[in-house]
Amino acid sequence: MANTMKKWLLSFFLSSSTLLYSGLSHAGWYEVTGMATVVSSEEVARVHALEDALYKAISFSGADIGSIANLRPFLESNRTEYQFANHEVRYIVINEQEVRRNVMVVKARIDIYPSATGCHVSQYKKTFLVGNIDLVSPQQAVMGQVYKIGDDFAQVINRQLDAESSSFVSVGTTDYEINKRYPDRLKMIAEDTGAQYIIGGVITDLTATIEQKTFSDDVINRQFALEMTVFDGKTGSEVYNRNYREVARWPFAKTSQVDTKSARFWASTYGDMMLRVSRNIMLDLESEVSCKITLPEVVAKWDNVITIDLGRIHGVEEGDKLQAWHTGSFIDQKGLPRNKVTQTDITLTVSRVYETEAELKVDQPELAGSIQIGDVMHKLLN
């Protein structure tokens, strides 16, 4: 982890002479260096290094990191310049590209126009609960005795969401089984932990291939395949699913026992690959889930003071304006229960903020009586 953080904190050079002003956005050239270990080929490492540089520039500029996922397919073409339309990233120029000690290093200049209308700007943060990640085939973990690699990777995802995400905050990890066959159980777990979404995952491949060398140590390349699923905590239903597959050199002896909690493991070529997968998971969530609307729910009421279930960790601030929506249910023509949400003209102002809750005062006190526990709020843009 420490090695990766050092990489992420490499110097950013902002060319102030090229700063432009356009509307509400400040555009700038960001000169960054991205790195990736060469495993299968230099072409693949080049894409990973360019992704690394792009992530650093976008994070530093304040632009929407969720937009990186949309650019990944274009980076696979081996070019020295990339131009994009209708995107915060307008231009990428590869200044230098070389392999140093089996590490691909790409230096790039990236032109970014940060937008003030991204989902990470206009919405409150969503809470995630990270479930432990199981092994489909525990026998694949025999080499290195890495039976806890899934649980330790869940902790990495947990820290990734907390430290780097623009739209999410993690409420921690859980030992409860995360299984889509039991939606009611998922709803109870989410309610108990205060999670709006739950991440579950399974590692489907940890197999290794060994290239035997006559005059040097054998080269071991090991797979890492993972299936991640995101569930809605309110309904228990699946909202997102994606598979990840990478391969990296396994630098440890075949008979050694490897501690997957140790800095030595996470600083290795294999651990570094897993950290990249963790970051890609976060970026994909930013792309796919961040724009889903966040609706604070009324959990308590006293006269014209309303308490909602979002607070400081979600980005709620004193003075925020919200609009009330009434919730209800009905039986449709086929006899199925349905939920409905009805917009009102009632607005509220946040008056006090706690860690995970906030108090609001109704701007129209004469209408406060119509707000009920279970109603939801929608944040109004300033």
C-alpha positions in Angstrom: 0.0 0.0 0.0 2.8 2.4 0.9 4.5 1.8 -2.4 1.3 2.6 -4.3 0.6 5.7 -2.4 4.1 6.9 -3.3 3.2 6.4 -6.9 -0.1 8.2 -6.6 1.7 11.2 -4.9 4.2 11.7 -7.7 4.5 15.3 -8.6 1.8 17.0 -10.6 3.0 19.9 -12.8 0.3 22.4 -13.8 1.3 24.7 -16.6 -0.2 27.9 -15.4 0.6 29.7 -18.7 -1.8 27.5 -20.5 -4.8 28.0 -18.2 -7.9 29.0 -20.0 -11.2 30.3 -18.7 -14.4 29.0 -20.2 -17.8 29.7 -18.5 -17.6 28.1 -15.1 -14.8 25.7 -15.9 -11.1 26.2 -15.6 -9.2 24.2 -18.2 -5.6 23.3 -17.7 -2.7 21.1 -19.0 -1.7 18.5 -16.4 1.7 16.8 -16.8 1.6 13.4 -15.1 3.6 10.2 -15.0 1.8 6.8 -15.0 3.4 3.4 -14.3 2.5 -0.2 -14.7 4.5 -3.5 -14.4 5.1 -5.3 -17.7 3.6 -8.8 -17.4 1.9 -10.2 -20.6 3.1 -7.5 -23.0 4.4 -4.0 -23.2 1.2 -3.0 -25.1 -1.0 -4.0 -22.1 1.3 -2.4 -19.6 1.2 0.8 -21.7 -2.6 1.0 -21.5 -2.4 0.4 -17.7 0.3 3.1 -17.3 -1.8 5.6 -19.4 -4.9 4.8 -17.2 -2.7 5.5 -14.2 -1.7 8.9 -15.5 -5.2 9.7 -16.5 -6.5 8.9 -13.0 -3.9 11.1 -11.4 -4.7 14.1 -13.6 -8.5 13.8 -13.2 -8.3 13.3 -9.4 -6.0 16.4 -9.1 -8.1 18.6 -11.3 -11.4 17.9 -9.5 -13.1 16.5 -12.6 -15.4 13.4 -12.5 -13.3 10.3 -12.0 -16.3 8.2 -13.0 -15.8 9.4 -16.6 -12.5 7.4 -16.9 -14.3 4.2 -17.6 -15.7 5.7 -20.8 -12.3 6.5 -22.1 -10.6 3.1 -21.4 -11.5 1.5 -24.8 -9.9 4.4 -26.7 -6.6 4.1 -24.9 -6.0 0.6 -26.3 -5.1 2.1 -29.7 -1.3 2.8 -29.8 -1.2 6.5 -30.5 0.8 9.5 -29.3 -2.2 11.8 -29.3 -5.9 11.4 -28.3 -8.7 13.9 -28.8 -12.2 13.6 -27.3 -15.4 15.5 -27.8 -18.1 16.1 -25.2 -15.9 15.0 -22.4 -14.1 16.7 -19.5 -10.8 15.2 -20.9 -10.3 17.0 -24.2 -6.8 16.0 -25.2 -4.0 13.6 -24.3 -0.4 13.8 -25.6 2.2 11.1 -24.9 5.5 13.0 -24.3 7.6 10.0 -23.3 7.2 6.2 -23.0 9.8 3.7 -21.9 10.4 0.5 -19.9 12.5 0.8 -16.8 13.4 -2.4 -14.9 10.3 -4.1 -16.3 8.0 -1.2 -15.5 6.3 0.8 -18.2 6.6 4.5 -17.6 4.4 6.9 -19.6 4.6 10.7 -19.3 1.6 12.5 -20.7 0.1 16.0 -20.9 -3.7 15.9 -20.4 -6.1 18.8 -21.2 -9.0 18.8 -18.8 -12.1 21.0 -18.5 -13.7 20.2 -15.1 -17.4 20.4 -15.1 -19.5 21.8 -12.2 -22.5 19.6 -13.1 -21.2 16.1 -12.4 -23.2 13.7 -10.2 -20.4 13.8 -7.6 -21.1 17.6 -7.3 -24.9 17.6 -7.2 -25.7 14.5 -5.0 -25.0 13.4 -1.5 -22.6 10.5 -1.1 -24.0 7.0 -1.1 -23.0 4.5 1.6 -21.6 1.1 0.7 -21.2 -2.0 2.8 -18.4 -4.3 1.5 -19.1 -8.0 1.9 -16.2 -10.5 2.3 -15.0 -12.0 -0.9 -15.1 -15.8 -1.1 -13.0 -18.2 -3.2 -15.0 -20.4 -5.6 -12.2 -23.0 -5.5 -10.2 -22.9 -2.2 -7.7 -25.4 -3.6 -6.5 -22.7 -6.0 -5.2 -20.8 -3.0 -2.8 -23.6 -1.9 0.2 -22.0 -3.5 1.2 -19.3 -1.0 -1.6 -20.5 1.4 -3.6 -17.4 0.5 -6.9 -18.5 1.8 -7.7 -15.1 3.2 -6.9 -13.2 0.0 -10.6 -12.4 -0.6 -11.3 -11.0 2.8 -8.1 -8.9 2.7 -9.1 -7.6 -0.8 -12.5 -6.6 0.6 -10.6 -4.5 3.1 -8.7 -2.9 0.3 -11.9 -2.0 -1.6 -13.3 -0.6 1.7 -10.3 1.7 2.1 -10.4 2.6 -1.6 -14.0 3.8 -1.4 -13.3 5.8 1.7 -10.0 7.4 0.6 -10.4 8.0 -3.2 -14.1 7.9 -4.1 -16.0 11.1 -5.0 -19.5 9.7 -4.7 -19.3 7.0 -2.1 -18.4 6.3 1.5 -18.0 2.9 3.0 -19.7 1.9 6.3 -17.2 -1.0 6.7 -17.1 -4.7 5.9 -19.4 -7.6 7.0 -19.0 -11.3 7.6 -22.6 -11.9 6.6 -23.2 -13.9 3.5 -24.0 -11.7 0.5 -26.3 -13.8 -1.7 -28.8 -12.6 -4.3 -31.1 -15.5 -3.5 -32.0 -13.9 -0.2 -33.0 -10.3 -0.9 -34.9 -10.0 2.4 -31.7 -10.8 4.3 -29.8 -8.2 2.2 -32.4 -5.6 3.1 -32.0 -6.4 6.8 -28.2 -6.2 6.6 -28.4 -2.9 4.9 -30.9 -1.5 7.4 -28.7 -2.6 10.4 -25.5 -1.1 8.9 -27.0 2.1 7.3 -25.9 1.0 3.9 -27.6 2.1 0.7 -25.7 -0.4 -1.4 -24.0 -3.7 -0.7 -21.0 -5.1 -2.6 -20.6 -8.8 -2.9 -17.9 -10.7 -4.7 -16.3 -14.1 -5.5 -12.8 -14.9 -6.8 -13.3 -17.3 -9.6 -9.7 -18.0 -10.7 -6.3 -18.0 -8.9 -4.6 -20.5 -11.1 -0.9 -20.1 -12.0 1.3 -21.0 -15.0 5.0 -21.8 -14.4 7.7 -21.1 -17.0 10.7 -23.2 -16.0 14.1 -21.7 -16.5 17.3 -23.7 -16.7 19.8 -21.2 -15.4 17.5 -18.9 -13.4 14.4 -19.0 -11.1 11.2 -20.2 -12.6 8.8 -17.4 -13.7 5.3 -17.8 -12.1 2.3 -15.9 -13.6 -0.9 -16.1 -11.7 -4.4 -15.2 -12.7 -6.8 -13.1 -10.7 -10.5 -13.2 -11.8 -13.2 -11.7 -9.8 -17.0 -11.3 -10.1 -18.4 -8.3 -8.3 -22.1 -7.6 -7.7 -23.8 -4.5 -6.2 -27.2 -4.8 -4.5 -29.7 -2.1 -3.6 -30.1 -2.0 0.2 -33.7 -0.9 0.0 -35.0 -3.7 -2.3 -32.3 -6.4 -2.0 -32.2 -6.5 -5.8 -29.1 -6.7 -8.0 -28.3 -3.4 -9.7 -24.9 -4.0 -11.2 -22.6 -6.9 -12.0 -19.1 -7.0 -13.6 -16.2 -9.4 -14.1 -12.6 -8.5 -13.8 -9.6 -10.6 -15.0 -5.9 -9.8 -14.7 -2.6 -11.7 -14.7 0.6 -10.7 -12.9 3.9 -12.3 -11.9 3.8 -14.2 -8.6 7.2 -13.3 -7.1 7.1 -15.6 -4.2 8.5 -19.2 -3.9 6.0 -21.9 -4.7 6.3 -23.4 -1.3 6.3 -20.2 0.7 3.4 -19.0 2.9 2.4 -15.5 1.9 0.7 -13.1 4.3 -1.9 -11.2 2.2 -2.2 -8.5 4.9 1.5 -7.6 4.7 3.0 -4.6 3.0 5.4 -7.0 1.3 2.5 -8.6 -0.5 0.8 -5.4 -1.6 4.1 -3.9 -2.8 4.7 -6.9 -5.0 3.9 -7.1 -8.7 0.8 -9.3 -7.9 -0.4 -7.0 -5.1 0.1 -4.0 -7.3 -2.1 -5.6 -9.9 -4.8 -6.2 -7.3 -4.7 -2.6 -6.2 -5.2 -1.6 -9.8 -8.3 -3.9 -10.0 -9.6 -2.3 -6.7 -9.2 1.2 -8.3 -11.0 0.0 -11.5 -13.9 -1.3 -9.4 -14.2 2.1 -7.7 -14.1 3.9 -11.1 -16.7 1.6 -12.6 -19.0 2.2 -9.6 -18.4 6.0 -10.1 -19.5 5.5 -13.7 -22.5 3.2 -13.2 -23.9 4.0 -9.8 -23.0 7.6 -8.8 -25.7 9.1 -10.9 -28.5 7.0 -9.3 -30.5 9.5 -7.2 -29.8 9.7 -3.5 -33.0 10.1 -1.5 -32.6 10.9 2.2 -35.5 9.3 4.2 -37.4 10.9 7.1 -36.7 8.8 10.2 -38.1 11.1 12.9 -40.4 14.2 13.3 -41.1 16.7 16.0 -43.3 19.7 15.2 -41.7 21.3 12.2 -38.2 19.7 12.8 -37.5 16.7 10.6 -34.7 14.2 11.0 -33.3 12.4 7.9 -30.9 9.4 7.7 -28.0 11.2 5.9 -25.4 13.3 7.7 -21.9 14.6 7.6 -20.3 11.6 6.1 -22.7 11.8 3.1 -21.8 15.5 2.5 -24.9 17.1 4.1 -24.2 20.7 5.2 -26.1 23.3 7.1 -28.1 25.5 4.8 -28.8 22.8 2.2 -32.2 23.0 0.6 -34.3 19.9 0.1 -37.7 19.2 -1.4 -40.1 16.7 0.2 -41.7 13.8 -1.7 -44.5 11.7 -0.2 -44.2 7.9 -0.4 -47.1 5.5 -0.5 -48.2 2.2 -1.8 -51.1 0.8 -3.8 -52.3 -2.5 -5.4 -52.3 -2.5 -9.2 -54.9 -4.1 -11.5 -53.1 -7.4 -11.3 -53.2 -7.4 -7.5 -49.5 -6.7 -7.2 -48.2 -4.2 -4.5 -46.6 -1.1 -5.9 -44.8 1.9 -4.4 -45.3 5.4 -5.5 -43.5 8.7 -4.8 -45.3 12.0 -5.1 -43.6 15.4 -5.5 -44.7 18.2 -3.1 -44.1 21.9 -3.0 -42.7 21.6 0.6 -39.0 22.7 1.0 -36.8 22.2 4.0 -33.5 23.7 5.2 -30.8 21.7 7.0 -30.4 23.3 10.4 -28.1 20.8 12.2 -25.8 18.1 11.0 -24.6 14.9 12.8 -22.3 12.1 11.6 -25.0 10.0 10.0 -28.2 12.1 10.5 -29.3 15.7 10.0 -32.2 17.9 11.3 -34.2 20.1 8.9 -36.7 22.8 9.4 -39.8 23.0 7.2 -39.7 26.3 5.3 -43.6 26.3 5.3 -44.4 25.4 8.9 -48.1 25.2 8.1 -47.4 22.2 5.8 -45.2 20.3 8.3 -48.1 18.1 9.4 -48.3 16.4 6.0 -44.7 15.1 6.2 -44.6 11.5 7.5 -41.9 9.1 8.6 -40.8 7.2 5.4 -41.1 10.2 3.1 -38.0 11.1 1.1 -36.2 14.3 0.2 -34.5 15.5 -2.9 -31.5 17.9 -2.8 -32.1 21.1 -4.6 -29.2 22.6 -6.6 -28.1 26.0 -5.4 
